[in-house]
Amino acid sequence: MKQKTVYVCSACSAVTPRWQGQCAKCQSWNTLQAVAQNVAPLQGLTSNRPVDLRHLPPHQETRIGSELSGLDGILGSGFVPGGVILLGGEPGIGKSTLLLQVTSSMEQSGKAVVYVSGEESLSQIRSRAERLGMLGSSLTAMATNQVDDILNCMEDRPDLLVVDSVQTMASSKAEGLPGSVSQVRAVSTALVERAKQTGVPVILVGHVTKDGQIAGPKLLEHMVDTVLYLEGDKEHLFRILRVVKNRFGPSNELLLFEMKEKGMMVIEDPSTFFLQARDTALSGTALVMSMESQRPFVVEVQALVTRTFLAFPRRTALGFDANRLHLLIAVMEKRLQVNFGQMDVYAKVGGGLRMKDPGLDLGIVAAILSSLHDRALPEGAVFWGEVDLNGQIRPVSGHEVRLRQAANLGYAPVVHPKSGDKKSSGWTRIADVQQTLFGARDGKMGQRVD
């Protein structure tokens, strides 16, 4: 078997036959690393032929429960035998704590779980488990940096194997230091192949880069069956576990946790969790019925409009894209005849959340207008809708779910766009919303909406 050397980009996994200073695909500098590849001679055509899938018997796998409330739901009824899950997140966000909780809860129910750490010693794992109160039952752990030790452990067929983390493991079949492209590729390939052979579910912990992407080749996310991201602000107590990819269940799902002394606790009802200690008499705040995956919950949007003392007024956005704030200010200046040329505008999403929901637009507009007029919105008012460049309010996904959740929580008035049905109630222009909420001259709010 011959060997040849190719160069792999550590940023985008592009392969080139020769070294060069800049990657031709992602334009990154000094990211090409030499990787030795074995080239086997052609042995002729194989006898593998396509088959009709209708003739195959149906396969019913028995899933393994995590014994952690809510986690089985977003995974699709638990762990699939032989399935590989990749969990990413920033350092210190709680990945190891969450997986240690899963390990402890599963072993308490009689399942065999092995927690493998390449970053901590056994004494460190024990002290952390003791601090979290997880030593009441058996807790099996192994400290190693060699993937061969993990492969041998998988021959015992445990119910779950946790590897923390894949960037710290090394394979004798690849060159380079642990965490390099060649090592991560070799380690992940060996673990995925052995998981499929033995039917052992595997959870791989992946480090992330400063851009928030999982470190290593992008091939790693393609190889695994499920990709999870643990997100959140370290200054706040909540965490969001987001399903980015799932071959065995729904994707784009999420689960909310609250960080406590004894670990991470599932927030069973996140509908009003982010509204704690809210003063409804203050101006510049608006409630938005947001949708993350298929779950509706209410978030608070805050805005502050004040006269500027700078040559160029400031526009600051926290929790959503700043370009979105610039766009909405330009629309309000054009369609509502409001002059923000001498005004600083600050806007944020309460609770430290990071939102991408297009339905956030109408809530941002309402909060900015409330701060501009220095008048509080109706106490139970809730908003959602996308604002286009013409000042029109467009419908967003999950309209019926948002409307039903708003009714269940008792919010009124409800300011939302018209749905696809022409006979449905709703709003079509932000100018109408402004006239209704702030158009009355007697100091009272306008007519009751919806």
TORDO-257073 format. One line per 3 residues: number of its first residue (from 1); their letters; for each residue x, y, z of C-alpha. Coordinates in Angstrom, 1 decimal. Example, Ala and Ser with C-alpha at 12.3 -4.5 7.8 and 13.67 -1.06 7.14 Angstrom:
BEGIN
1	AS	12.3 -4.5 7.8 | 13.7 -1.1 7.1
***
This chain:
BEGIN
1	MKQ	0.0 0.0 0.0 | 1.5 3.3 -1.1 | 1.5 6.5 0.9
4	KTV	1.0 10.1 -0.3 | 0.9 13.4 1.4 | -2.0 15.8 1.0
7	YVC	-2.7 19.1 2.8 | -6.0 19.6 4.7 | -7.3 23.0 5.8
10	SAC	-8.0 23.1 9.5 | -10.8 25.6 9.0 | -12.9 24.2 6.2
13	SAV	-11.4 20.7 5.6 | -10.6 21.5 2.0 | -7.9 19.1 0.5
16	TPR	-5.1 20.3 -1.8 | -2.2 18.2 -3.2 | 0.4 20.9 -2.4
19	WQG	1.0 23.4 0.4 | 0.2 27.0 -0.1 | -0.1 29.9 2.3
22	QCA	-3.8 30.6 1.8 | -6.6 28.1 1.5 | -8.2 28.5 -1.9
25	KCQ	-11.7 27.6 -0.5 | -12.2 29.6 2.7 | -9.3 32.2 2.2
28	SWN	-7.8 31.5 5.6 | -4.1 31.9 6.0 | -1.6 29.3 7.4
31	TLQ	-4.3 26.6 8.0 | -3.0 23.8 5.6 | -1.6 20.9 7.5
34	AVA	0.2 17.8 6.0 | -1.7 14.5 6.3 | -0.4 11.1 5.2
37	QNV	-2.9 9.0 3.3 | -2.7 5.4 2.3 | -3.5 4.6 -1.3
40	APL	-4.6 1.1 -2.0 | -4.4 -0.3 -5.5 | -7.7 -1.0 -7.2
43	QGL	-8.9 -4.6 -6.6 | -11.6 -4.6 -9.3 | -15.3 -4.1 -9.1
46	TSN	-17.3 -5.2 -6.1 | -20.4 -7.3 -6.2 | -22.6 -4.8 -4.2
49	RPV	-25.8 -4.1 -6.1 | -28.7 -1.7 -5.4 | -31.8 -3.3 -3.8
52	DLR	-35.5 -2.4 -3.6 | -36.1 -1.1 -0.1 | -39.7 -2.4 -0.1
55	HLP	-38.3 -5.9 0.1 | -36.3 -5.2 3.3 | -38.0 -6.1 6.6
58	PHQ	-38.9 -3.2 8.9 | -36.3 -2.5 11.6 | -37.6 -1.6 15.1
61	ETR	-34.8 -0.4 17.3 | -35.2 -0.3 21.1 | -34.2 3.1 22.4
64	IGS	-32.3 3.7 25.6 | -33.7 6.3 28.0 | -31.5 8.9 29.4
67	ELS	-33.5 9.1 32.7 | -33.3 12.9 32.4 | -36.5 14.8 32.1
70	GLD	-36.9 16.5 28.7 | -33.7 15.1 27.1 | -35.4 12.0 25.7
73	GIL	-38.0 14.2 24.1 | -35.7 16.4 22.0 | -33.6 13.4 21.0
76	GSG	-36.7 11.4 19.8 | -37.4 9.0 22.7 | -33.9 8.4 23.9
79	FVP	-30.5 7.2 22.6 | -30.5 5.0 19.5 | -28.2 1.9 19.7
82	GGV	-25.1 2.6 17.7 | -26.0 6.3 17.4 | -23.2 8.9 17.8
85	ILL	-24.1 12.3 19.3 | -21.8 15.3 19.1 | -22.2 17.9 21.9
88	GGE	-20.6 21.3 21.5 | -20.4 24.4 23.6 | -18.2 27.1 25.0
91	PGI	-15.7 26.3 27.8 | -17.4 26.3 31.2 | -20.9 26.3 29.8
94	GKS	-21.8 23.1 31.6 | -21.2 20.2 29.0 | -19.3 18.0 31.5
97	TLL	-21.8 18.7 34.3 | -24.8 17.8 32.1 | -23.2 14.6 30.9
100	LQV	-22.2 13.6 34.4 | -25.8 14.0 35.4 | -26.9 11.8 32.5
103	TSS	-24.3 9.2 33.5 | -25.4 9.2 37.2 | -29.1 9.1 36.5
106	MEQ	-28.8 6.2 34.0 | -26.6 4.2 36.4 | -29.1 4.8 39.2
109	SGK	-31.7 3.1 37.0 | -29.5 0.0 36.5 | -27.9 0.9 33.1
112	AVV	-24.2 0.5 32.5 | -22.6 3.8 31.5 | -18.9 4.7 31.1
115	YVS	-17.7 8.3 31.4 | -14.3 8.7 29.6 | -12.4 11.9 30.3
118	GEE	-9.3 13.1 28.5 | -9.2 16.4 30.4 | -9.6 15.4 34.0
121	SLS	-8.1 12.7 36.3 | -10.3 10.2 38.1 | -9.9 12.1 41.4
124	QIR	-11.0 15.3 39.7 | -14.1 13.6 38.3 | -14.9 12.1 41.7
127	SRA	-14.6 15.5 43.5 | -16.9 17.1 40.9 | -19.4 14.3 41.2
130	ERL	-19.3 14.5 45.0 | -19.9 18.3 44.9 | -23.0 17.7 42.7
133	GML	-24.3 14.9 44.9 | -23.9 12.2 42.3 | -22.0 9.6 44.3
136	GSS	-25.0 8.0 45.9 | -24.9 5.2 43.3 | -22.2 3.6 41.2
139	LTA	-20.4 5.9 38.7 | -18.0 4.3 36.3 | -15.3 6.5 34.8
142	MAT	-12.0 6.2 32.9 | -9.3 8.7 32.4 | -7.3 8.2 29.2
145	NQV	-6.1 10.0 26.0 | -5.8 6.9 23.9 | -8.7 5.9 21.6
148	DDI	-7.6 2.3 21.7 | -8.5 2.1 25.4 | -12.0 3.4 24.5
151	LNC	-12.4 0.9 21.7 | -11.5 -2.0 24.0 | -14.0 -0.6 26.6
154	MED	-16.8 -0.7 23.9 | -16.4 -4.4 23.5 | -18.1 -4.8 26.9
157	RPD	-21.3 -3.3 25.3 | -22.2 -0.6 27.8 | -25.6 1.1 27.5
160	LLV	-23.9 4.5 26.9 | -20.3 5.8 26.4 | -19.4 9.4 27.0
163	VDS	-16.1 10.7 25.5 | -15.0 14.1 27.0 | -13.6 15.4 24.7
166	VQT	-12.8 14.2 21.2 | -10.1 16.8 20.7 | -8.1 15.4 23.6
169	MAS	-7.9 11.8 22.2 | -5.1 10.5 20.1 | -4.9 7.5 17.7
172	SKA	-1.7 5.6 16.9 | -2.8 5.3 13.3 | -2.6 9.1 12.6
175	EGL	0.2 11.7 12.9 | 0.1 15.0 14.7 | -0.8 16.1 18.2
178	PGS	-4.3 15.5 19.8 | -6.7 18.1 18.4 | -5.2 18.3 15.0
181	VSQ	-7.2 17.6 11.9 | -5.7 14.3 11.2 | -6.1 13.1 14.8
184	VRA	-9.7 14.3 15.2 | -10.6 12.6 11.9 | -8.9 9.3 12.9
187	VST	-10.4 9.3 16.4 | -13.9 10.1 15.3 | -13.8 7.6 12.4
190	ALV	-12.7 4.8 14.7 | -15.4 5.6 17.4 | -18.2 5.9 14.8
193	ERA	-17.2 2.6 13.2 | -17.0 0.7 16.5 | -20.3 2.2 17.6
196	KQT	-22.1 0.9 14.5 | -20.4 -2.5 15.0 | -21.2 -3.0 18.7
199	GVP	-24.5 -1.0 18.9 | -23.2 1.2 21.8 | -24.5 4.8 21.8
202	VIL	-21.7 7.3 22.0 | -21.7 10.9 23.1 | -18.7 12.9 21.9
205	VGH	-17.9 16.3 23.4 | -16.5 18.8 21.0 | -14.6 22.0 21.7
208	VTK	-15.7 25.2 19.9 | -13.7 27.9 18.2 | -14.0 31.6 18.9
211	DGQ	-16.6 31.8 16.1 | -18.8 29.3 18.0 | -18.2 26.4 15.6
214	IAG	-17.0 22.9 16.7 | -13.2 22.7 16.4 | -11.7 20.3 13.9
217	PKL	-12.8 19.3 10.4 | -16.4 20.0 9.4 | -16.5 16.3 8.4
220	LEH	-17.0 15.6 12.1 | -20.5 17.0 12.1 | -21.3 15.0 8.9
223	MVD	-20.1 11.7 10.4 | -22.2 11.8 13.6 | -26.0 11.1 13.7
226	TVL	-26.9 14.0 16.1 | -25.4 17.4 16.7 | -26.3 19.3 19.9
229	YLE	-25.1 22.7 21.0 | -25.2 23.9 24.6 | -25.7 27.7 24.6
232	GDK	-26.1 30.4 27.1 | -24.5 33.4 28.9 | -22.2 32.5 31.8
235	EHL	-23.5 35.6 33.6 | -27.0 34.1 33.6 | -28.3 30.9 35.2
238	FRI	-30.1 29.4 32.2 | -28.7 27.2 29.4 | -30.2 26.2 26.1
241	LRV	-29.6 22.7 24.6 | -30.3 23.1 20.9 | -30.7 20.2 18.4
244	VKN	-29.0 21.2 15.1 | -29.0 17.8 13.4 | -30.8 14.6 14.2
247	RFG	-31.1 11.6 11.9 | -33.4 9.7 14.4 | -35.8 12.4 15.5
250	PSN	-36.9 16.0 15.1 | -34.2 18.7 14.5 | -34.3 22.3 15.5
253	ELL	-35.6 21.4 18.9 | -34.4 22.9 22.2 | -34.5 22.3 25.9
256	LFE	-34.0 24.9 28.6 | -31.9 24.3 31.8 | -31.3 26.3 34.9
259	MKE	-27.9 26.1 36.5 | -28.1 25.3 40.2 | -25.9 24.0 43.0
262	KGM	-26.7 20.4 42.2 | -26.3 20.7 38.5 | -28.6 21.6 35.6
265	MVI	-32.3 21.4 36.2 | -34.8 21.3 33.3 | -37.2 24.3 33.1
268	EDP	-40.5 22.5 32.5 | -42.5 25.6 31.5 | -40.3 28.2 29.8
271	STF	-43.3 30.3 28.7 | -42.8 33.1 31.3 | -39.3 32.2 32.8
274	FLQ	-37.6 35.2 31.2 | -40.1 37.7 32.6 | -39.1 37.5 36.3
277	ARD	-39.1 40.8 38.2 | -40.6 42.8 35.3 | -42.1 46.2 36.0
280	TAL	-45.1 46.8 33.6 | -45.3 50.5 34.4 | -42.0 51.4 32.7
283	SGT	-41.8 52.6 29.2 | -39.6 51.1 26.5 | -40.5 47.4 27.1
286	ALV	-42.6 45.1 25.0 | -43.5 41.4 25.3 | -42.9 39.2 22.3
289	MSM	-44.4 35.8 21.8 | -41.3 34.1 20.3 | -40.8 30.8 18.7
292	ESQ	-37.6 28.7 19.1 | -38.0 25.4 17.2 | -41.6 24.4 17.9
295	RPF	-41.8 25.9 21.4 | -43.4 29.3 22.0 | -42.4 31.4 25.0
298	VVE	-42.6 35.1 26.0 | -39.5 37.3 26.0 | -39.1 40.9 26.9
301	VQA	-37.7 43.4 24.4 | -36.2 46.6 26.0 | -35.4 49.9 24.2
304	LVT	-34.0 53.2 25.2 | -34.3 56.3 22.9 | -32.5 59.4 24.2
307	RTF	-31.0 62.6 22.8 | -27.5 62.1 21.6 | -24.5 64.3 22.4
310	LAF	-22.3 62.7 19.7 | -21.8 63.7 16.1 | -23.1 60.4 15.0
313	PRR	-25.9 58.9 17.0 | -25.4 55.4 18.5 | -27.3 52.3 17.5
316	TAL	-26.7 49.4 19.9 | -28.4 46.0 19.8 | -27.9 43.1 22.3
319	GFD	-29.5 39.7 21.7 | -30.2 40.2 18.0 | -28.4 41.4 14.9
322	ANR	-27.5 45.0 14.9 | -28.2 45.4 11.2 | -31.8 44.4 12.0
325	LHL	-32.0 47.4 14.4 | -30.6 49.8 11.7 | -33.2 48.4 9.2
328	LIA	-36.2 48.9 11.6 | -35.1 52.5 12.4 | -34.9 53.4 8.7
331	VME	-38.3 51.9 8.2 | -39.8 53.9 11.1 | -38.2 57.1 9.8
334	KRL	-39.6 56.6 6.3 | -43.1 55.2 7.1 | -43.9 56.8 10.5
337	QVN	-42.2 60.2 9.8 | -40.1 59.8 13.1 | -36.8 61.6 13.1
340	FGQ	-34.0 59.6 14.9 | -31.2 61.7 13.5 | -30.4 63.3 16.9
343	MDV	-31.3 60.2 19.0 | -29.3 57.3 20.4 | -31.2 54.1 20.1
346	YAK	-30.4 51.1 22.4 | -32.3 47.8 22.2 | -31.8 44.4 23.8
349	VGG	-33.5 41.1 24.5 | -34.1 40.5 28.2 | -32.5 37.6 30.0
352	GLR	-29.4 37.4 27.9 | -31.1 35.5 25.1 | -29.8 35.5 21.6
355	MKD	-32.8 35.6 19.2 | -33.1 35.1 15.4 | -36.9 34.9 15.2
358	PGL	-38.3 37.3 12.5 | -41.4 37.8 14.6 | -39.2 39.9 17.0
361	DLG	-39.4 42.9 14.6 | -42.8 44.2 15.7 | -41.9 43.9 19.4
364	IVA	-38.7 46.0 18.8 | -40.7 48.7 16.9 | -43.2 48.8 19.8
367	AIL	-40.5 49.1 22.4 | -38.7 51.9 20.5 | -42.0 53.8 20.1
370	SSL	-42.8 53.3 23.8 | -39.5 54.8 24.8 | -39.7 57.6 22.3
373	HDR	-43.2 58.7 23.6 | -42.2 57.7 27.2 | -45.4 55.9 27.6
376	ALP	-45.8 52.3 28.8 | -47.5 49.8 26.7 | -50.7 48.0 27.9
379	EGA	-49.8 45.7 30.7 | -50.9 42.5 29.0 | -50.0 43.4 25.4
382	VFW	-47.9 40.9 23.4 | -46.5 41.4 19.9 | -45.1 39.4 17.0
385	GEV	-44.7 39.9 13.3 | -42.1 40.6 10.7 | -41.7 44.2 9.5
388	DLN	-40.7 44.7 5.8 | -39.2 47.7 4.1 | -42.6 49.1 3.2
391	GQI	-43.7 49.2 6.8 | -46.0 46.2 6.3 | -46.4 43.6 9.0
394	RPV	-45.9 40.1 7.5 | -47.0 36.8 9.0 | -44.4 34.5 10.6
397	SGH	-44.2 30.8 11.1 | -46.1 29.3 14.0 | -48.8 31.9 14.0
400	EVR	-51.5 29.6 15.4 | -49.3 28.2 18.0 | -48.3 31.7 19.2
403	LRQ	-51.9 32.8 19.2 | -53.0 29.8 21.2 | -50.2 30.2 23.8
406	AAN	-51.0 33.9 24.2 | -54.7 33.0 24.9 | -53.6 30.3 27.4
409	LGY	-51.4 32.7 29.3 | -54.1 35.4 29.3 | -52.3 38.1 27.3
412	APV	-54.4 40.9 25.8 | -54.3 42.9 23.7 | -52.5 40.7 21.1
415	VHP	-50.9 42.6 18.3 | -50.1 40.3 15.4 | -50.1 40.2 11.6
418	KSG	-52.9 38.8 9.6 | -52.5 35.1 8.8 | -53.0 33.7 5.3
421	DKK	-56.7 33.8 5.7 | -58.1 37.1 4.3 | -61.0 37.0 6.8
424	SSG	-58.7 36.7 9.8 | -58.1 39.7 12.2 | -54.7 41.3 12.6
427	WTR	-52.6 44.2 11.6 | -51.0 45.1 8.2 | -49.0 48.3 8.8
430	IAD	-46.9 49.6 11.7 | -48.5 53.0 11.1 | -51.8 51.6 12.3
433	VQQ	-50.2 50.1 15.4 | -48.6 53.5 16.2 | -51.9 55.3 15.8
436	TLF	-53.7 52.8 18.0 | -51.2 52.7 20.8 | -49.9 56.3 20.8
439	GAR	-52.3 58.3 18.6 | -54.7 59.4 21.4 | -54.2 63.0 22.5
442	DGK	-55.9 62.7 25.9 | -53.1 60.8 27.3 | -54.9 57.5 27.2
445	MGQ	-54.0 54.5 25.2 | -55.8 54.0 21.9 | -58.5 51.5 21.1
448	RVD	-58.2 47.9 22.4 | -56.7 45.7 19.7 | -57.6 42.2 18.7
***
